[in-house]
């Protein structure tokens, strides 16, 4: 039996994933915890083969950071990042952290048990792209790479001159990119645009 640690802070998420595990004769749930910061301590005291790690857990703790710490000390433990957040950063961050696989709760075409099986067999299962989400009138795929960089900095609270300095472009260029974003999304001001991308978890403050 493959021994599984589940790191998930919502009851609905725990019940759903526990149901997946209980439906299989290949996996045994050895512990469930709500915060990623406790995951490394848990694997120190319990035998664990596979961790299903939610990205954002109790106390706003980061599951990807926890995965990186565990992989440094327990490289043989397999880790699957499990999330419903659609931030453009998460897939790249999970890869860099050494997570073995990545699964979107609501939008994945692959069942979790299949991802678990393939991961335990040595595969690394990642989605090709972040799910397409709607931001006002625009699909997330309509945001250009430069507009995305501007948007990240806007969400982080930078002024137009500060964004221009960080991206090595002119303040007028920043204004133009914001104007394009307003036209695409249908939002007319900075606050509404920032609120929308945060609400959709397309960009998460602090990442």
N, C-alpha and C positions, 0 to 999 in steps of 0.2 A: 504493500500500500504506500502511495505517495502521501507524505505528511504535509498538510497545508496550513499556513498561517494566513488569516484574512485580516487586512487592515482597512476598516471601513467604518465611518462614523454615523451613518444613517441607518435607521432600523429597516427601511425599505430595501436599501442596498444589501444589508447583511442577510435579510430574509431571502432575497432573490438569489444571491450567490450561494448561500447555504443550501438552497434548493437544488442548484446545479450540482454541488458536491455530493449531496445525499442521493442524487439520482444515479450516481456512478459507483461501481464497485472497485474503482481504481484509486480513489482518493479518500483520505481521512482528515477531517478538520480537527487540528490539535488545539487551536486557540483562535479567538477573535478579539481584536483590540480596536479602540476607536482613534488612537492618535499615532501618527507615524514615528514620533519621537521615541516611542517605547518599543518599536519593532526590533532594533538591534539588541536591546536588553532581553527581549523575549526569546530571540534565537540563541542567546547565550545559555538559557536555562532549559529550553525545549528543543528536541530534535525536529528540525524543519527541512523539508526538501524543496518546497515551493511557497513563495509568498505572492498573494494577490494584494497589490498595494494600490489603494485609492490615491489619486494625486493630491487632493486637498482634504485634509482630515481634521479631527477635533483640534481646538486651539489654533486653527489656521496653520497647522503644520504641513510641511511640504513632503509628499511621499517620494518625489524624485530625489530630493536631497537625502532622505533616509535610505533610499535604494543605493545611492552612491556609497554611503558609509558602510552599508552591509556588504556590498560587493568588495570593498577594500579588505574586509576582515574575514568574510565568508564567501569567497568567489564561487564555490560549488553550489550554493543555494540559488535556484532559479527564481527570477522575479518578473512578474507581469504587472505593468502599470495599468490600472483600470480607472477610467474616467468618463464623465459625461461632458467635461469642458472641452471647448473647441478652439482654445487659444492656439495660434499659429506656432508658438514656441515649444509646445509640450513634446512633440515627437522628437525633435532634435535634442532637447534636453534629456529625454529618457535614454536615447542612444548614447549620448556622452556620459551619462551616469552609469552605463553598463547594464541597464535593464534588458532582460532577454527578449521580452515581447511587450506589446502594447495593444490594448483592447478598448474600443469605445463602447460604452454601455448601451446607448440607444440606437446608434447608427451603423454598427458593424454588421457586415454580411456574414461573418463567421461566428459560429456559436462559441461560447466561452470554453466549454469542455474540449472542443477541437483545438483551440489555441493552447489550452493546458497540455493536452496530449502531445501536440507537435513540439511545444517548448520543452517538455520533459524528454523528448526524443532528440533534442539537440538543435532544433530549428529556432530561428529568430523571426517572430511573426510581427510585422509592423504594417500598418495601413500605408498605402502609397501616398495619400494626401490627407490633409485635414478636411473633415466634412464641410461641404459648402453650406454656409448659413446666410440668412437674409439680414442685412443691416439697412433698415429703412426700405428704400426702393431698389437697393443694389444688392447683388450677390457678393459674397466675400471675395470671389474670384475676380471681380471687376476692380479691386483695389490693386494698384500697381506696386511694385517693390518700394519705390521711393515714397509713394503715398503712405505705405505701411510704416516706413521708418518715421515719417512726419507724425503719423497717428500715434505711434508708440510714445513719442516724446510729448505730444499734446496730452495724452492720458497721464503721463508722468508729471505733468504740471509745468512744463517748460514754456516760456514765452516765445513768440516768433523770433526775436533776435537771438535768443539762446539756442533755438532749434537750428537756425541758419548757421550759427557758429559750430555746433556739434556735427552737422551734416556737410559743412563746407559748401554751402550754397547761399544765395543772397536772401535777405528778408522778403523781397518781392517774390522770389521763387517759392518760399514757404507759403506766402499768401495765395499764390496761384494753385499750389497743391491742395490747400484747404478749400479754396473755391471749387475745385474739381470734386473734392470729397462731398461738399455740401450739395452740389448739383447731382451727383450720382445717387446719393442716399436720400435726398429730399429734406435733410435737416438744415436749418437756417442759422444755427449758431453752434459755438464750440461746446457749450454745456450739454446740449441735446445729443450731439454726435458722440461725445465721450460717454454719456450715460448709456447710449445704445450699444456701443462696442463692449462696455463692461458688462451690461445686462446679458448680452449674448455670449459672454466669456470668450470673445474673439481676441481681446487683449486683456490680460489680467494685470492690474497695477502691482508694481513691485517685482515683476519677473525680469 
